[in-house]
Amino acid sequence: MPLRSARIRPRPLRPRLRAMSVVTLCLGALTPTLVSGEAGAAAAPVDERALQRRLAEFVDAPGGPPGAIAVLRRDKETQVVRAGVADLATGRRPHPDDHMRIASTAKAFSGAVALSLVDRHALRLDDTLRGRLPRLPRAWGSVTLRQLLNHTSGLPDYSESPAFLEVLTADPRHRFDSRRLLDYVADEPLRFRPGSRYQYSNSDNIAVALMAEAVTGTPYEQLLRELVYRPLGLGRTSLPSGYRMPRPYLHGYDVTPPGPPEDLSEVLGASGVWASGGIVSTPADLTRFVRGYVGGALYGKEVLRQQRRWIEGASEPAGPGRNTAGLAVFRYETRCGVVLGHTGNFPGYTQLMAATPDGRRSLTFSVTSQINKTLDPARLERLRALEEDFVCALLRGKR
């Protein structure tokens, strides 16, 4: 079950947080992505020895994140590249075992749960909300699990609801009932006919987790432990409901000039993001996850084949190269080759995890500030180019 945090008095957002987009504040669920993107990377390959310098330049640039860490894994060989600090107060360097908010890469975890249940024939990709979650609005009834997983459902995004944002603004650490988050948009129709277009929505993965609970009678947190953490050996990954971070952790910051960086690590509670972005993990655990998830360790080849039916669509924020969408996974076609994975965005954190389709080579790339097309589109393009350089280093020598 979720970890319980200390009770706190409601308090207003800090001034600099209040200035941020309220949608950005919630989950980094920004303007809906309708088409795939291209990174602004240079055409020439980057020497692997230059990665450390490039990462340091990105961190040291004005407005750059205080810290960054990348873990590259090639079969049994591991390379860690890091720059800056994990904690500005102490100057401690980032470490692969530091906890961090993984933001929307948590959507891949809900996908892992659902697809594992599909593999066990407890769920079907064509199961509908009407059949599995009849308490949800009738107007949403025809939406299928497949459409939830590839963001073609048309569900309105609860994280954009004025009522939800009013509660969050009044008390960023408010303890939401995670299983009632869709109530905030229950009076709204679908945004479009299910399956007719792509639109990234945080509501999708809340519904995925609720479907998994409905067919198993088991809390989502326990399903994560049984179907994902345990099989993949994730010992430092959890889904808390409070605002406190497990120690040690990468501190996440707002670096809006001209003020000094502001620590956002424990400003927001996780109950309002739940299956769409509430998981806390480490670079080392995220490496284990993406290798197993992409490599097919959690379910069989037929489910994997269904997962990799690509459509137009990009993760939020967009990952390196050209993005296309599958079932709770994205395909990143870079100048050096293809990797599969997911990105994430949360106040204080931006994440990328990716692996080759066989799972043998992987990259996790974490920075300690929120970078997206709303807050800083130019920096996002630089980040995507840098991520592509790391993908090229990862793939170098691969036949």
DOVEX-929031 format. One record per residue (C-alpha): residue number from 1; residue in three letters; x, y, z. Coordinates in pm, 1 decimal. Example, Ala and Ser with C-alpha at 12.3 -4.5 7.8 and 13.67 -1.06 7.14 Angstrom:
REM DOVEX-929031
<1; 'ALA'; <1230.0; -450.0; 780.0>> <2; 'SER'; <1367.0; -106.0; 714.0>> 
END
This chain:
REM DOVEX-929031
<1; 'MET'; <0.0; 0.0; 0.0>> <2; 'PRO'; <114.0; 362.3; -38.2>> <3; 'LEU'; <352.2; 503.0; 220.6>> <4; 'ARG'; <193.4; 742.7; 465.6>> <5; 'SER'; <345.1; 1086.8; 515.3>> <6; 'ALA'; <319.5; 1331.0; 803.6>> <7; 'ARG'; <10.1; 1550.1; 813.3>> <8; 'ILE'; <74.9; 1908.9; 718.3>> <9; 'ARG'; <-121.8; 2229.2; 723.0>> <10; 'PRO'; <-244.7; 2352.7; 383.7>> <11; 'ARG'; <-28.2; 2629.9; 251.5>> <12; 'PRO'; <-12.2; 2832.9; -68.4>> <13; 'LEU'; <227.0; 2768.0; -349.4>> <14; 'ARG'; <565.0; 2932.4; -323.5>> <15; 'PRO'; <581.6; 3250.0; -532.5>> <16; 'ARG'; <799.5; 3100.6; -804.9>> <17; 'LEU'; <585.2; 2788.5; -823.3>> <18; 'ARG'; <272.8; 3000.2; -855.7>> <19; 'ALA'; <428.5; 3166.1; -1159.3>> <20; 'MET'; <464.9; 2830.8; -1332.0>> <21; 'SER'; <195.5; 2694.3; -1562.6>> <22; 'VAL'; <-53.2; 2511.2; -1343.4>> <23; 'VAL'; <-65.9; 2224.1; -1590.3>> <24; 'THR'; <311.8; 2208.2; -1595.4>> <25; 'LEU'; <310.4; 2212.7; -1216.1>> <26; 'CYS'; <93.9; 1907.2; -1202.3>> <27; 'LEU'; <251.9; 1652.6; -1432.5>> <28; 'GLY'; <435.3; 1821.5; -1713.2>> <29; 'ALA'; <134.5; 1730.6; -1929.4>> <30; 'LEU'; <168.2; 2014.9; -2170.6>> <31; 'THR'; <6.8; 2107.3; -2499.6>> <32; 'PRO'; <-116.5; 1775.6; -2644.8>> <33; 'THR'; <131.0; 1613.4; -2879.8>> <34; 'LEU'; <-32.0; 1537.6; -3213.9>> <35; 'VAL'; <269.9; 1470.8; -3434.5>> <36; 'SER'; <613.6; 1324.8; -3383.1>> <37; 'GLY'; <914.0; 1552.2; -3341.6>> <38; 'GLU'; <1266.1; 1577.8; -3473.5>> <39; 'ALA'; <1559.3; 1660.5; -3249.5>> <40; 'GLY'; <1788.3; 1939.6; -3356.7>> <41; 'ALA'; <2100.0; 1725.8; -3337.5>> <42; 'ALA'; <2410.0; 1768.6; -3550.0>> <43; 'ALA'; <2461.3; 1508.3; -3820.3>> <44; 'ALA'; <2813.6; 1409.7; -3716.4>> <45; 'PRO'; <2857.6; 1132.0; -3457.1>> <46; 'VAL'; <2990.1; 1231.8; -3117.1>> <47; 'ASP'; <3299.4; 1065.9; -2974.0>> <48; 'GLU'; <3205.3; 884.6; -2655.2>> <49; 'ARG'; <3491.5; 1053.8; -2472.3>> <50; 'ALA'; <3317.9; 1385.8; -2531.8>> <51; 'LEU'; <3003.2; 1283.8; -2341.6>> <52; 'GLN'; <3133.5; 1401.6; -2006.4>> <53; 'ARG'; <3227.2; 1739.4; -2149.9>> <54; 'ARG'; <2895.0; 1778.7; -2329.0>> <55; 'LEU'; <2697.1; 1690.0; -2015.9>> <56; 'ALA'; <2900.7; 1931.1; -1804.5>> <57; 'GLU'; <2844.5; 2208.3; -2058.4>> <58; 'PHE'; <2469.9; 2148.5; -2045.3>> <59; 'VAL'; <2466.1; 2162.9; -1663.9>> <60; 'ASP'; <2698.5; 2462.9; -1641.4>> <61; 'ALA'; <2507.7; 2674.7; -1895.4>> <62; 'PRO'; <2302.1; 2964.3; -1751.3>> <63; 'GLY'; <1968.8; 2823.7; -1636.6>> <64; 'GLY'; <2097.1; 2467.1; -1667.5>> <65; 'PRO'; <1998.2; 2190.1; -1423.4>> <66; 'PRO'; <2209.8; 2166.6; -1106.6>> <67; 'GLY'; <2281.0; 1800.3; -1174.3>> <68; 'ALA'; <2260.2; 1524.5; -1433.6>> <69; 'ILE'; <2340.2; 1155.9; -1444.5>> <70; 'ALA'; <2334.3; 908.2; -1732.7>> <71; 'VAL'; <2375.5; 532.2; -1703.0>> <72; 'LEU'; <2475.0; 348.5; -2021.6>> <73; 'ARG'; <2456.8; -31.5; -2009.0>> <74; 'ARG'; <2592.5; -255.8; -2284.9>> <75; 'ASP'; <2524.8; -618.8; -2196.3>> <76; 'LYS'; <2717.5; -647.9; -1867.1>> <77; 'GLU'; <2925.2; -331.3; -1909.5>> <78; 'THR'; <2803.6; -21.3; -1723.6>> <79; 'GLN'; <2920.4; 335.9; -1778.5>> <80; 'VAL'; <2807.4; 622.8; -1554.8>> <81; 'VAL'; <2841.0; 982.0; -1676.7>> <82; 'ARG'; <2748.2; 1261.2; -1437.0>> <83; 'ALA'; <2783.8; 1634.7; -1396.2>> <84; 'GLY'; <2694.5; 1890.3; -1131.6>> <85; 'VAL'; <2557.9; 1793.9; -792.0>> <86; 'ALA'; <2276.5; 1588.6; -641.5>> <87; 'ASP'; <2228.8; 1844.0; -362.6>> <88; 'LEU'; <2330.6; 2208.7; -383.4>> <89; 'ALA'; <2338.5; 2235.0; -3.6>> <90; 'THR'; <2605.5; 1966.6; 38.9>> <91; 'GLY'; <2773.1; 1949.9; -302.6>> <92; 'ARG'; <2727.3; 1571.9; -312.7>> <93; 'ARG'; <2763.2; 1424.0; -660.5>> <94; 'PRO'; <2480.7; 1229.3; -830.0>> <95; 'HIS'; <2488.9; 852.8; -777.9>> <96; 'PRO'; <2307.9; 566.6; -956.6>> <97; 'ASP'; <2142.3; 466.1; -627.8>> <98; 'ASP'; <1997.9; 812.1; -558.0>> <99; 'HIS'; <1618.3; 821.2; -550.8>> <100; 'MET'; <1435.3; 1053.3; -789.7>> <101; 'ARG'; <1087.3; 1123.9; -918.1>> <102; 'ILE'; <1060.8; 941.1; -1248.4>> <103; 'ALA'; <759.1; 1143.8; -1366.9>> <104; 'SER'; <576.7; 1006.9; -1672.2>> <105; 'THR'; <819.9; 722.8; -1723.9>> <106; 'ALA'; <589.4; 573.6; -1458.5>> <107; 'LYS'; <336.4; 529.8; -1740.5>> <108; 'ALA'; <554.1; 247.7; -1869.1>> <109; 'PHE'; <514.9; 78.4; -1530.5>> <110; 'SER'; <135.4; 87.3; -1555.2>> <111; 'GLY'; <177.2; -44.4; -1907.5>> <112; 'ALA'; <396.0; -325.3; -1772.4>> <113; 'VAL'; <124.1; -422.3; -1523.6>> <114; 'ALA'; <-153.6; -415.2; -1783.4>> <115; 'LEU'; <40.3; -602.8; -2051.6>> <116; 'SER'; <148.2; -865.7; -1798.3>> <117; 'LEU'; <-220.6; -920.4; -1722.1>> <118; 'VAL'; <-294.6; -940.6; -2095.1>> <119; 'ASP'; <-23.9; -1206.4; -2125.0>> <120; 'ARG'; <-196.4; -1398.1; -1840.8>> <121; 'HIS'; <-535.3; -1360.1; -2015.1>> <122; 'ALA'; <-677.4; -1163.7; -1721.2>> <123; 'LEU'; <-722.6; -861.0; -1948.0>> <124; 'ARG'; <-765.4; -816.1; -2322.9>> <125; 'LEU'; <-645.7; -518.8; -2523.9>> <126; 'ASP'; <-1000.9; -481.4; -2657.0>> <127; 'ASP'; <-1157.3; -472.7; -2308.9>> <128; 'THR'; <-1362.5; -154.4; -2267.1>> <129; 'LEU'; <-1419.8; 87.0; -1983.8>> <130; 'ARG'; <-1788.4; -6.5; -2001.3>> <131; 'GLY'; <-1703.3; -370.4; -1938.0>> <132; 'ARG'; <-1434.1; -327.4; -1673.3>> <133; 'LEU'; <-1512.9; 5.5; -1504.7>> <134; 'PRO'; <-1889.5; 58.7; -1535.9>> <135; 'ARG'; <-1886.9; 333.4; -1269.8>> <136; 'LEU'; <-1708.3; 564.6; -1512.6>> <137; 'PRO'; <-1921.3; 788.1; -1740.2>> <138; 'ARG'; <-2126.4; 601.3; -1999.0>> <139; 'ALA'; <-1996.9; 838.8; -2267.1>> <140; 'TRP'; <-1649.7; 692.1; -2216.0>> <141; 'GLY'; <-1768.1; 332.1; -2231.4>> <142; 'SER'; <-1632.2; 231.9; -2572.4>> <143; 'VAL'; <-1271.5; 326.1; -2488.4>> <144; 'THR'; <-1046.1; 18.3; -2492.9>> <145; 'LEU'; <-737.1; -75.2; -2298.6>> <146; 'ARG'; <-537.2; -54.6; -2621.4>> <147; 'GLN'; <-650.8; 306.0; -2676.2>> <148; 'LEU'; <-563.1; 399.4; -2318.6>> <149; 'LEU'; <-214.4; 256.2; -2359.4>> <150; 'ASN'; <-137.6; 434.6; -2686.6>> <151; 'HIS'; <-310.8; 764.1; -2594.5>> <152; 'THR'; <-584.5; 746.7; -2856.4>> <153; 'SER'; <-867.7; 721.5; -2601.6>> <154; 'GLY'; <-997.3; 1078.5; -2614.5>> <155; 'LEU'; <-1032.1; 1090.2; -2235.6>> <156; 'PRO'; <-1023.1; 1444.6; -2097.3>> <157; 'ASP'; <-710.2; 1507.1; -1891.7>> <158; 'TYR'; <-795.7; 1535.4; -1521.5>> <159; 'SER'; <-468.3; 1721.7; -1456.2>> <160; 'GLU'; <-603.9; 2013.7; -1661.3>> <161; 'SER'; <-929.1; 2031.7; -1462.2>> <162; 'PRO'; <-980.5; 2372.9; -1294.7>> <163; 'ALA'; <-1123.1; 2200.0; -986.2>> <164; 'PHE'; <-820.1; 1971.1; -954.6>> <165; 'LEU'; <-578.3; 2258.4; -1004.8>> <166; 'GLU'; <-761.3; 2470.6; -747.7>> <167; 'VAL'; <-707.9; 2202.5; -483.5>> <168; 'LEU'; <-344.4; 2156.2; -584.3>> <169; 'THR'; <-275.0; 2528.5; -581.4>> <170; 'ALA'; <-427.5; 2571.2; -235.1>> <171; 'ASP'; <-217.4; 2284.7; -95.3>> <172; 'PRO'; <52.5; 2127.9; -317.3>> <173; 'ARG'; <85.7; 1842.5; -66.0>> <174; 'HIS'; <-285.7; 1767.1; -60.6>> <175; 'ARG'; <-364.0; 1396.5; -15.0>> <176; 'PHE'; <-585.6; 1309.8; -311.1>> <177; 'ASP'; <-783.4; 988.5; -336.2>> <178; 'SER'; <-581.2; 855.0; -628.9>> <179; 'ARG'; <-858.5; 622.4; -735.8>> <180; 'ARG'; <-1103.7; 911.1; -774.7>> <181; 'LEU'; <-888.3; 1140.5; -987.4>> <182; 'LEU'; <-1105.2; 1083.1; -1294.3>> <183; 'ASP'; <-1401.1; 1226.0; -1102.2>> <184; 'TYR'; <-1258.9; 1570.1; -1178.7>> <185; 'VAL'; <-1353.4; 1525.0; -1546.9>> <186; 'ALA'; <-1646.4; 1285.2; -1511.5>> <187; 'ASP'; <-1889.8; 1545.8; -1646.9>> <188; 'GLU'; <-1685.8; 1601.1; -1963.9>> <189; 'PRO'; <-1733.3; 1422.1; -2297.3>> <190; 'LEU'; <-1456.5; 1247.9; -2485.4>> <191; 'ARG'; <-1228.5; 1488.2; -2671.4>> <192; 'PHE'; <-1260.2; 1285.9; -2993.9>> <193; 'ARG'; <-1380.6; 950.2; -3122.2>> <194; 'PRO'; <-1165.2; 678.0; -2959.1>> <195; 'GLY'; <-891.6; 552.6; -3188.3>> <196; 'SER'; <-921.5; 841.5; -3433.6>> <197; 'ARG'; <-619.6; 1044.7; -3323.2>> <198; 'TYR'; <-332.5; 1065.5; -3075.1>> <199; 'GLN'; <-344.0; 1294.5; -2773.3>> <200; 'TYR'; <-128.4; 1244.1; -2465.0>> <201; 'SER'; <-347.5; 1237.1; -2152.5>> <202; 'ASN'; <-262.2; 1163.9; -1789.9>> <203; 'SER'; <-613.4; 1023.9; -1744.2>> <204; 'ASP'; <-526.7; 727.6; -1965.7>> <205; 'ASN'; <-289.5; 564.6; -1719.3>> <206; 'ILE'; <-514.9; 626.4; -1421.4>> <207; 'ALA'; <-780.6; 426.6; -1608.4>> <208; 'VAL'; <-524.1; 155.9; -1694.3>> <209; 'ALA'; <-438.4; 107.1; -1326.3>> <210; 'LEU'; <-807.2; 101.0; -1229.8>> <211; 'MET'; <-874.4; -166.9; -1492.8>> <212; 'ALA'; <-588.4; -375.6; -1353.5>> <213; 'GLU'; <-729.4; -343.6; -1002.9>> <214; 'ALA'; <-1081.0; -429.1; -1121.0>> <215; 'VAL'; <-984.4; -759.3; -1284.6>> <216; 'THR'; <-751.2; -875.6; -1006.6>> <217; 'GLY'; <-909.1; -733.9; -690.5>> <218; 'THR'; <-555.9; -627.5; -596.0>> <219; 'PRO'; <-427.8; -274.9; -520.8>> <220; 'TYR'; <-218.2; -130.2; -800.5>> <221; 'GLU'; <76.5; -80.1; -564.4>> <222; 'GLN'; <78.8; -455.0; -490.1>> <223; 'LEU'; <46.9; -539.6; -860.1>> <224; 'LEU'; <357.2; -329.1; -923.4>> <225; 'ARG'; <546.3; -525.2; -661.0>> <226; 'GLU'; <432.0; -866.0; -786.0>> <227; 'LEU'; <440.7; -811.5; -1162.3>> <228; 'VAL'; <722.3; -558.1; -1207.3>> <229; 'TYR'; <949.2; -487.6; -909.4>> <230; 'ARG'; <1003.3; -848.4; -803.8>> <231; 'PRO'; <1060.0; -1005.2; -1148.3>> <232; 'LEU'; <1305.3; -732.2; -1249.7>> <233; 'GLY'; <1483.3; -701.1; -914.5>> <234; 'LEU'; <1383.3; -341.1; -843.0>> <235; 'GLY'; <1472.5; -295.3; -476.0>> <236; 'ARG'; <1461.7; 84.8; -459.8>> <237; 'THR'; <1141.7; 160.4; -649.4>> <238; 'SER'; <808.4; 252.3; -489.5>> <239; 'LEU'; <482.2; 439.2; -541.8>> <240; 'PRO'; <439.2; 668.5; -239.9>> <241; 'SER'; <133.2; 882.8; -181.6>> <242; 'GLY'; <304.4; 1150.5; 26.4>> <243; 'TYR'; <556.3; 1421.2; -51.7>> <244; 'ARG'; <867.0; 1292.2; 124.1>> <245; 'MET'; <1152.6; 1141.7; -74.4>> <246; 'PRO'; <1347.2; 831.9; 35.3>> <247; 'ARG'; <1707.9; 910.6; 127.5>> <248; 'PRO'; <1944.5; 961.3; -43.6>> <249; 'TYR'; <1787.9; 1138.8; -337.9>> <250; 'LEU'; <1859.7; 1364.8; -631.4>> <251; 'HIS'; <1722.8; 1704.2; -535.4>> <252; 'GLY'; <1505.7; 1856.5; -806.4>> <253; 'TYR'; <1515.8; 2233.3; -861.8>> <254; 'ASP'; <1346.6; 2526.0; -1026.0>> <255; 'VAL'; <1626.4; 2723.3; -1192.0>> <256; 'THR'; <1429.8; 3017.9; -1326.4>> <257; 'PRO'; <1668.9; 3315.6; -1352.6>> <258; 'PRO'; <1749.3; 3557.3; -1200.5>> <259; 'GLY'; <1677.0; 3399.0; -862.4>> <260; 'PRO'; <1883.3; 3117.5; -710.8>> <261; 'PRO'; <1772.1; 2755.4; -765.2>> <262; 'GLU'; <1477.5; 2653.7; -547.7>> <263; 'ASP'; <1451.2; 2295.9; -419.0>> <264; 'LEU'; <1119.8; 2142.4; -534.4>> <265; 'SER'; <1194.7; 1783.4; -433.1>> <266; 'GLU'; <930.5; 1764.9; -160.0>> <267; 'VAL'; <697.6; 2047.8; -259.4>> <268; 'LEU'; <435.2; 1824.3; -421.1>> <269; 'GLY'; <264.5; 1511.6; -296.6>> <270; 'ALA'; <247.8; 1208.8; -526.3>> <271; 'SER'; <-115.8; 1109.3; -468.7>> <272; 'GLY'; <-236.7; 1346.4; -740.9>> <273; 'VAL'; <-26.5; 1175.9; -1007.0>> <274; 'TRP'; <-40.3; 808.4; -898.6>> <275; 'ALA'; <-16.9; 571.0; -1196.8>> <276; 'SER'; <56.1; 857.4; -1437.6>> <277; 'GLY'; <371.9; 979.3; -1269.7>> <278; 'GLY'; <404.2; 909.5; -896.4>> <279; 'ILE'; <674.9; 643.6; -888.7>> <280; 'VAL'; <1007.1; 710.4; -717.0>> <281; 'SER'; <1306.2; 507.8; -837.8>> <282; 'THR'; <1682.5; 534.5; -896.5>> <283; 'PRO'; <1895.6; 546.2; -1212.4>> <284; 'ALA'; <2014.5; 191.9; -1136.0>> <285; 'ASP'; <1662.1; 54.4; -1089.8>> <286; 'LEU'; <1532.0; 243.4; -1392.3>> <287; 'THR'; <1809.9; 80.4; -1594.3>> <288; 'ARG'; <1696.8; -265.0; -1477.9>> <289; 'PHE'; <1337.0; -178.7; -1557.3>> <290; 'VAL'; <1382.8; -48.0; -1910.8>> <291; 'ARG'; <1606.3; -340.7; -2008.5>> <292; 'GLY'; <1347.9; -591.9; -1891.8>> <293; 'TYR'; <1044.6; -396.5; -2009.6>> <294; 'VAL'; <1171.3; -329.5; -2361.0>> <295; 'GLY'; <1353.2; -662.6; -2385.9>> <296; 'GLY'; <1036.0; -866.3; -2326.9>> <297; 'ALA'; <1114.3; -1012.3; -1985.0>> <298; 'LEU'; <764.0; -951.8; -1847.9>> <299; 'TYR'; <541.8; -1103.5; -2118.6>> <300; 'GLY'; <550.8; -1311.9; -2434.4>> <301; 'LYS'; <624.1; -1234.8; -2798.2>> <302; 'GLU'; <261.8; -1188.4; -2906.0>> <303; 'VAL'; <202.8; -917.1; -2645.9>> <304; 'LEU'; <535.9; -760.1; -2741.7>> <305; 'ARG'; <426.3; -757.4; -3105.6>> <306; 'GLN'; <102.3; -582.0; -3015.2>> <307; 'GLN'; <292.6; -330.4; -2802.4>> <308; 'ARG'; <510.3; -232.9; -3099.2>> <309; 'ARG'; <236.9; -139.8; -3343.7>> <310; 'TRP'; <357.0; 216.9; -3399.7>> <311; 'ILE'; <138.0; 519.9; -3464.0>> <312; 'GLU'; <213.7; 890.9; -3497.7>> <313; 'GLY'; <270.3; 1045.4; -3155.5>> <314; 'ALA'; <547.4; 1162.6; -2923.0>> <315; 'SER'; <619.1; 1133.4; -2553.8>> <316; 'GLU'; <605.1; 1440.6; -2326.0>> <317; 'PRO'; <855.9; 1590.0; -2343.4>> <318; 'ALA'; <957.6; 1458.2; -2682.8>> <319; 'GLY'; <1245.9; 1213.5; -2678.5>> <320; 'PRO'; <1548.5; 1209.8; -2909.4>> <321; 'GLY'; <1502.1; 1184.7; -3284.7>> <322; 'ARG'; <1172.4; 1101.1; -3451.5>> <323; 'ASN'; <907.9; 979.6; -3204.3>> <324; 'THR'; <630.2; 728.4; -3267.5>> <325; 'ALA'; <398.0; 572.8; -3011.6>> <326; 'GLY'; <321.3; 215.5; -2912.3>> <327; 'LEU'; <144.2; 70.2; -2608.9>> <328; 'ALA'; <301.9; 249.1; -2309.9>> <329; 'VAL'; <629.5; 276.3; -2500.3>> <330; 'PHE'; <776.1; 508.0; -2764.1>> <331; 'ARG'; <1007.4; 447.8; -3056.7>> <332; 'TYR'; <1295.0; 695.0; -3087.1>> <333; 'GLU'; <1450.8; 684.8; -3433.3>> <334; 'THR'; <1785.1; 864.9; -3407.5>> <335; 'ARG'; <2058.1; 927.4; -3662.1>> <336; 'CYS'; <2246.1; 630.1; -3513.4>> <337; 'GLY'; <1964.7; 379.3; -3477.4>> <338; 'VAL'; <1644.8; 297.5; -3290.5>> <339; 'VAL'; <1578.4; 271.6; -2919.0>> <340; 'LEU'; <1248.8; 219.8; -2735.9>> <341; 'GLY'; <1148.4; 382.5; -2409.6>> <342; 'HIS'; <970.0; 670.8; -2241.7>> <343; 'THR'; <1032.3; 1023.8; -2115.2>> <344; 'GLY'; <900.3; 1207.6; -1811.5>> <345; 'ASN'; <861.1; 1558.5; -1673.6>> <346; 'PHE'; <783.1; 1676.4; -1319.9>> <347; 'PRO'; <873.0; 1990.9; -1125.9>> <348; 'GLY'; <1244.5; 1947.7; -1057.4>> <349; 'TYR'; <1302.5; 1648.1; -1285.8>> <350; 'THR'; <1325.5; 1547.5; -1653.4>> <351; 'GLN'; <1375.7; 1183.0; -1746.8>> <352; 'LEU'; <1456.7; 960.5; -2041.9>> <353; 'MET'; <1486.3; 582.4; -2030.3>> <354; 'ALA'; <1549.6; 381.7; -2346.5>> <355; 'ALA'; <1683.9; 49.1; -2464.3>> <356; 'THR'; <1753.5; -134.8; -2785.2>> <357; 'PRO'; <1458.2; -355.5; -2887.5>> <358; 'ASP'; <1632.8; -664.4; -2748.2>> <359; 'GLY'; <1698.1; -488.5; -2414.5>> <360; 'ARG'; <2072.7; -559.3; -2426.1>> <361; 'ARG'; <2178.7; -193.7; -2442.8>> <362; 'SER'; <2011.9; 77.8; -2238.3>> <363; 'LEU'; <2032.1; 442.3; -2138.7>> <364; 'THR'; <1877.6; 627.1; -1847.8>> <365; 'PHE'; <1926.6; 1002.4; -1857.0>> <366; 'SER'; <1813.2; 1216.6; -1563.0>> <367; 'VAL'; <1844.3; 1590.6; -1502.2>> <368; 'THR'; <1738.8; 1778.9; -1191.1>> <369; 'SER'; <1517.7; 2050.0; -1340.3>> <370; 'GLN'; <1198.6; 2049.4; -1542.4>> <371; 'ILE'; <1265.0; 2104.9; -1913.2>> <372; 'ASN'; <981.7; 2109.7; -2163.1>> <373; 'LYS'; <849.9; 2299.1; -2463.9>> <374; 'THR'; <635.7; 2529.9; -2251.8>> <375; 'LEU'; <897.4; 2639.7; -1999.4>> <376; 'ASP'; <1203.5; 2649.9; -2227.8>> <377; 'PRO'; <1165.9; 2513.7; -2583.2>> <378; 'ALA'; <1521.5; 2604.0; -2683.0>> <379; 'ARG'; <1671.1; 2417.2; -2387.0>> <380; 'LEU'; <1448.6; 2118.2; -2464.1>> <381; 'GLU'; <1591.6; 2099.2; -2815.4>> <382; 'ARG'; <1944.7; 2112.8; -2672.3>> <383; 'LEU'; <1850.5; 1837.0; -2429.4>> <384; 'ARG'; <1709.9; 1619.7; -2707.7>> <385; 'ALA'; <2026.1; 1669.3; -2912.0>> <386; 'LEU'; <2236.3; 1572.0; -2610.7>> <387; 'GLU'; <2019.6; 1265.9; -2547.4>> <388; 'GLU'; <2072.1; 1164.9; -2910.5>> <389; 'ASP'; <2449.3; 1195.4; -2865.5>> <390; 'PHE'; <2422.9; 955.3; -2571.6>> <391; 'VAL'; <2210.4; 715.1; -2776.4>> <392; 'CYS'; <2477.4; 722.3; -3047.8>> <393; 'ALA'; <2745.3; 641.8; -2790.8>> <394; 'LEU'; <2528.4; 359.1; -2660.2>> <395; 'LEU'; <2480.5; 209.3; -3007.5>> <396; 'ARG'; <2835.5; 254.4; -3131.0>> <397; 'GLY'; <2978.9; -78.1; -3245.7>> <398; 'LYS'; <2638.8; -247.5; -3252.8>> <399; 'ARG'; <2586.1; -464.6; -3558.5>> 
END
